[in-house]
C-alpha cells in the first residue's frame, strides 16, 4: 500500500514539474504590465455624412 502511494505521489510530482516548466516557458509567471488609465482618451462620437442634423455634430 505504501509503495503504491509513493509511486502515485512521485508521478504527480513529475507531472506537476512538467506542467510548471511549460507554464514558465510560456511566460505565465512574468509580471503583468499595468496599463496607465490616464493615457486613455475619452470616447468622442464622430458624425458620418448625412446622419447628423445641422449644428448637432461635434468637431471632427
N, C-alpha and C positions, 0 to 999 in steps of 0.2 A: 504494500500500500504506500509506504513512504517513497519507494523508488518511482512509482507512478506519479506521485505528486511532484517529485523533484524533476522528472522528465517534462511534465506539463509546464511547470514553472520555468524551466530553462528554455523551452520552446517559446513561451510567451515573452521572455526577456529578449531572446534573439529577434523575434518578430517586432517587438517594440523598438529595439535598436535600429532595425532596418527602416521602420516607418519614420522614426525620428530623423535618421540620416536623409531620407527622401525629402521630408519637410524642410530640413535645414538647407539642402541644396536648392530647393525651390524658393527660398527666401521667406519662409513663413515666420521665422523668428527675428527678422530685421525690424528695426524701429519704424513705426508708421510715421509718415510725414503729415504734420498737422497743417492744413491749409488755413491761411490767414483770411478770415471772413471780411476784413477791412478792404481787401482788394476787389471784392465783388461789386460790380456796378448795378445800380437799381434797374429794374425792368422798365424799358421805355417802349410804348406801343408805337409802331410806325404805321402810317396810313398807306394803304395801297391805292393805286389810281382808281378814281371813281367810286370809292366806298365810303368816303367821308363827306359830311356836309361842309359847306364852305365856312371857314373860320373855326372849325372844331378840331382840326388837326394840330398836333404839336409840331415842333421843329423837326425836320428830318435830317 
